[in-house]
C-alpha cells in the first residue's frame, strides 16, 4: 500500500491524506507542489526521479 507521508520533506508543510498539493516520486518521497515546482524543479533530491500528484486517501470510519 502507498505510504501517505503527512508533511513536505523540504519545507515541512502539512500534507494530510486529502491534500491536493502533495507530490510523490516513485519511491514515495513526498513534497508539496510549491517546492516541487519552485525549489526542486521536478527532480527528487533523494532519487533523481520526477514527481506526480499523490492520490487522495479518504479515511474510512
Secondary structure, 3 states (H helix, E strand, C coil): CCCCCCECCCCCCECCCCCCCEEECCCCCEEEHHHHHHCCCCCCCCCCCCCEECCCCCCCC
